[in-house]
Amino acid sequence: MSNKPFLFKKFSVNQDRCAMKIGTDGVLLGAWTSISQNPFSVLDIGAGTGVISLMLAQRCYAELIDAIEIDANAYEQCTENFENSPWNDRLFCYHASVKEFAQEIDDEYDLIVSNPPFYSEDYKSSNSQRDLARFNDALPFEHLVMCVAKLLSEDGLFSVVIPHKEEVNFITLASNVNLYPNRILRVKGSPTSEVKRSLIEFSFNKSDVSIDELIIETERHQYTKEYINLTKDFYLKM
């Protein structure tokens, strides 16, 4: 299955050379991220296949959508997916770590998104490429928020998806660099399951935090109205 392109309504994504395949996390972030401020420039940190950048290219008129990917295979695949998309004139992928990128780039971005690797457990599999994508020692949250604080414009927004159990810790790390939560979406697989993911939007402006909950399915493949409304512009079968 994973060697076939993943087909969305307006673009397709090859993922056979990416350790981290397209999943609900990335698609939710690409659909949920606010574009209400009409960003001119977007940065996708840890782009993988490039799916979040492609979704944002479909959703908004940003003239510059940059992506960073450290893994060589994923970087090549992301670049190909960008080139094969209807928005190839606006999309560009850099082969770099976010620390290297933040040190070398003086530009600021109106919108930054990240679906970062986040398995902090000590367990490692035998697949080093997959481990790089999954374990946050490749991109510790402290590094991420520090680099975002340097690269984000004064009125810009930063959206991220993380394990729910990391929510308090991540918000604390972000506040250390003057980034504050504006919106939080807590995601559950089903009505009876625990909250699994937190999608958080940050800015440099303190505000009352808007907190919502999203349930994906009522039962297997019975998707909730809210989930369908969020993803229907992208998934073929929604």
C-alpha positions in Angstrom: 0.0 0.0 0.0 2.6 2.5 1.0 4.4 2.4 -2.4 1.3 3.8 -4.1 0.7 7.6 -4.1 -1.7 8.8 -1.4 -4.4 10.6 -3.4 -6.1 13.7 -2.1 -8.7 15.7 -3.9 -6.4 18.2 -5.5 -2.9 16.6 -5.2 -1.2 13.3 -4.6 1.7 12.4 -2.3 4.3 9.7 -2.8 5.6 8.4 0.5 7.5 5.2 -0.3 10.8 6.7 0.7 9.5 8.5 3.9 9.8 6.8 7.2 6.8 8.5 8.5 3.8 7.9 6.3 0.8 10.2 6.0 -1.3 10.0 9.1 -4.2 11.7 10.8 -1.9 14.0 12.8 -0.5 15.8 9.8 -3.8 16.0 7.9 -5.5 17.4 11.0 -2.8 20.0 11.5 -3.0 21.0 7.8 -6.7 21.4 8.0 -7.0 23.0 11.4 -4.2 25.6 11.2 -5.6 29.1 11.0 -5.1 31.0 7.7 -7.4 33.9 8.8 -4.4 36.3 8.8 -3.7 35.6 5.1 -0.1 34.7 5.6 2.4 35.8 3.0 5.0 33.3 4.1 4.7 29.8 5.6 7.4 27.5 7.1 6.8 23.7 7.7 9.4 22.3 10.1 10.1 18.6 9.7 8.1 18.3 6.5 8.3 14.6 5.8 6.2 13.9 2.7 5.3 17.6 2.5 1.6 16.9 3.0 1.0 19.8 5.5 2.7 22.3 3.1 0.6 21.0 0.2 -2.6 21.3 2.2 -1.7 24.9 3.2 -0.9 25.7 -0.5 -4.4 24.5 -1.4 -6.0 26.5 1.5 -4.3 29.8 1.2 -2.6 32.3 -1.1 0.8 32.4 0.7 3.4 33.3 -1.9 6.2 31.5 -0.1 5.8 28.1 1.5 9.1 26.7 2.7 9.7 23.3 4.3 12.6 21.9 6.2 13.5 18.2 6.3 16.6 16.6 7.8 16.3 13.1 6.4 17.8 12.8 2.9 15.2 10.4 1.5 12.3 12.3 2.9 13.8 15.6 1.6 14.0 14.2 -1.9 10.5 12.8 -1.8 9.1 16.1 -0.4 10.8 18.0 -3.2 9.3 15.7 -5.8 5.8 15.9 -4.3 6.1 19.7 -4.4 7.3 19.7 -8.0 4.4 17.5 -9.0 1.8 19.6 -7.3 -0.4 22.4 -8.8 1.4 24.9 -6.5 5.1 24.1 -7.4 5.9 27.7 -7.9 5.2 28.5 -4.3 6.7 25.4 -2.5 10.4 24.8 -1.7 12.0 22.3 0.6 15.4 22.7 2.3 17.6 19.8 3.4 18.6 21.0 6.8 18.0 20.7 10.5 15.9 23.4 12.0 18.8 24.6 14.1 21.0 25.1 10.9 18.1 26.8 9.2 17.3 29.1 12.0 21.0 30.2 12.3 21.3 30.9 8.5 18.0 32.5 7.7 17.2 36.1 8.6 13.7 36.0 7.2 10.6 35.7 9.4 7.5 33.7 8.6 3.9 34.7 9.2 2.9 31.1 9.8 5.0 28.2 11.1 3.6 24.6 11.3 5.2 21.5 12.7 4.2 17.8 13.1 7.4 17.1 15.1 8.9 13.6 15.9 7.8 12.8 19.4 8.6 9.5 20.9 10.8 10.3 23.9 10.7 6.8 25.2 14.1 5.0 25.4 12.9 2.3 23.0 14.6 2.3 19.5 13.6 0.1 16.6 16.1 -1.4 14.2 15.1 1.1 11.5 17.2 4.2 12.1 15.4 6.3 9.5 12.0 5.7 11.1 13.6 6.3 14.6 14.9 9.7 13.3 11.3 10.6 12.3 9.7 9.3 15.5 12.1 10.1 18.3 12.3 13.6 19.6 16.0 13.4 20.2 16.2 14.3 16.5 14.3 17.5 17.3 13.9 18.2 21.0 10.9 20.4 21.8 13.2 23.0 23.4 15.1 23.3 20.1 11.8 23.6 18.2 10.3 26.4 20.2 13.6 28.4 20.3 13.9 28.2 16.6 10.2 29.1 16.1 10.6 32.1 18.3 13.5 33.3 16.1 11.8 32.6 12.8 8.2 33.8 13.6 7.1 37.3 12.7 5.8 39.6 15.4 2.2 38.9 14.6 2.7 35.4 13.3 1.1 32.1 14.3 2.8 28.8 15.2 0.7 25.6 15.0 1.9 22.2 16.3 0.5 18.7 16.9 1.9 16.8 19.9 0.9 13.9 22.2 -1.7 15.2 24.7 0.5 14.0 27.6 3.2 16.6 26.4 0.7 19.5 26.3 1.6 21.2 29.7 5.3 20.6 29.2 5.3 22.1 25.6 3.3 25.1 26.7 5.8 25.8 29.5 8.7 25.5 27.1 7.0 27.8 24.6 6.2 30.4 27.3 10.0 30.5 28.1 10.5 32.1 24.7 7.4 34.3 24.9 5.1 32.1 22.8 1.6 31.7 24.3 -1.3 29.4 23.4 -4.3 31.0 21.7 -6.2 27.8 20.6 -6.0 24.2 21.6 -7.8 21.2 19.9 -7.7 18.0 21.9 -8.3 14.9 19.7 -9.9 11.6 20.7 -10.2 8.6 18.4 -13.7 7.7 19.8 -16.1 9.1 22.4 -14.8 6.6 25.0 -11.1 6.8 24.3 -8.6 9.1 26.1 -7.4 12.3 24.5 -4.5 11.3 22.3 -3.3 14.5 20.6 -3.2 18.2 21.2 -3.1 20.7 18.4 -1.9 24.0 19.7 -1.7 27.5 18.1 0.8 29.9 19.6 1.6 33.5 19.1 3.6 36.2 20.9 0.3 37.7 22.1 -1.2 36.5 25.4 -4.9 35.9 25.1 -7.8 33.8 26.5 -7.2 30.3 25.2 -10.0 28.7 23.1 -10.1 25.0 23.9 -12.1 22.5 21.8 -12.4 18.7 21.5 -12.6 16.7 18.4 -13.7 13.1 18.2 -12.7 11.3 15.0 -15.1 8.3 14.9 -18.2 7.2 16.7 -17.4 3.6 15.6 -15.0 2.1 13.1 -15.1 4.2 9.9 -18.2 6.1 11.2 -16.6 9.6 11.2 -18.1 12.4 13.2 -19.6 15.5 11.4 -16.9 17.7 12.9 -14.1 15.5 11.6 -15.7 15.3 8.1 -16.1 19.1 8.0 -12.5 19.6 8.9 -11.0 17.1 6.3 -13.6 17.0 3.5 -11.7 19.4 1.2 -8.8 16.9 1.2 -9.8 13.3 1.7 -11.2 11.6 -1.5 -13.9 9.7 0.4 -15.2 12.4 2.7 
